[in-house]
Amino acid sequence: MSLDEKFNKAAEDVKNLKNKPTDEELLEIYALYKQSVIGDCNTDRPGLLDPKGKAKWDAWNSKKGTPQDSAKETYIAKANQLVESHGLK
């Protein structure tokens, strides 16, 4: 199985978790996904009226400089960890 195939399967598994992950876990998996698919953060930081958007932007921006393949590998490992702790539907 190629890295992209493993990544796509992990992304599908994350969508089908039995229990909702914590906010920290969600931010981490979001940031790794964005870094894997898009690369470095390419948008302006949201303002004070969007705390959720700001938290997501900060999480993604914290991955700046991480190569996309490396981010995919980390995403896959984190997704597998979430599946183990939260189970699948």
C-alpha positions as CSV (number, residue, x, y, z in Angstrom):
1,M,0.0,0.0,0.0
2,S,1.4,3.4,-1.0
3,L,1.8,6.3,1.4
4,D,-1.1,8.1,-0.2
5,E,-3.4,5.0,0.0
6,K,-2.5,4.7,3.7
7,F,-3.1,8.4,4.2
8,N,-6.6,8.2,2.5
9,K,-7.6,5.2,4.6
10,A,-6.5,6.9,7.8
11,A,-8.5,10.0,6.9
12,E,-11.6,7.8,6.3
13,D,-11.0,6.0,9.6
14,V,-10.9,9.4,11.4
15,K,-14.3,10.2,10.0
16,N,-15.7,7.0,11.4
17,L,-14.5,7.1,15.0
18,K,-17.1,5.7,17.5
19,N,-16.3,8.4,20.1
20,K,-15.4,12.1,19.5
21,P,-11.7,12.8,20.1
22,T,-10.7,15.6,22.5
23,D,-10.3,19.2,21.1
24,E,-6.5,18.8,21.4
25,E,-6.6,15.6,19.4
26,L,-8.9,17.2,16.8
27,L,-6.6,20.2,16.4
28,E,-3.6,17.9,16.0
29,I,-5.2,15.7,13.4
30,Y,-6.6,18.8,11.5
31,A,-3.2,20.4,11.4
32,L,-1.5,17.3,10.2
33,Y,-4.2,16.8,7.5
34,K,-3.9,20.4,6.2
35,Q,0.0,20.2,6.2
36,S,-0.2,16.9,4.3
37,V,-2.7,18.1,1.7
38,I,-1.8,21.8,1.2
39,G,1.6,22.3,2.9
40,D,2.5,25.4,4.9
41,C,-0.4,27.6,6.1
42,N,-1.3,30.0,3.3
43,T,-4.0,32.1,4.8
44,D,-4.2,35.1,7.2
45,R,-4.8,34.4,10.9
46,P,-8.5,34.8,11.8
47,G,-9.4,37.7,14.1
48,L,-10.7,37.8,17.7
49,L,-14.3,37.1,16.7
50,D,-13.3,33.6,15.4
51,P,-11.6,31.7,18.3
52,K,-12.3,28.3,16.7
53,G,-10.7,29.4,13.4
54,K,-7.8,31.0,15.2
55,A,-7.1,27.8,17.1
56,K,-7.2,25.8,13.9
57,W,-4.9,28.3,12.1
58,D,-2.5,28.2,15.0
59,A,-2.4,24.4,15.0
60,W,-1.8,24.2,11.3
61,N,0.8,27.0,11.4
62,S,2.7,25.1,14.1
63,K,3.4,22.4,11.4
64,K,5.1,25.0,9.2
65,G,8.2,23.6,7.4
66,T,7.1,20.0,7.9
67,P,7.5,18.1,4.6
68,Q,4.1,16.8,3.3
69,D,5.2,13.2,3.2
70,S,6.5,13.5,6.8
71,A,3.1,15.1,7.8
72,K,1.3,12.2,6.1
73,E,3.3,9.6,8.1
74,T,2.6,11.4,11.3
75,Y,-1.1,11.8,10.4
76,I,-1.3,8.0,9.8
77,A,0.3,7.2,13.1
78,K,-2.0,9.7,15.0
79,A,-5.1,8.3,13.2
80,N,-4.2,4.8,14.2
81,Q,-3.7,5.9,17.8
82,L,-7.2,7.6,17.7
83,V,-8.8,4.4,16.3
84,E,-7.2,2.4,19.1
85,S,-8.4,4.7,21.8
86,H,-11.9,5.7,20.4
87,G,-12.8,2.7,18.2
88,L,-14.6,2.7,14.8
89,K,-18.3,2.7,14.2
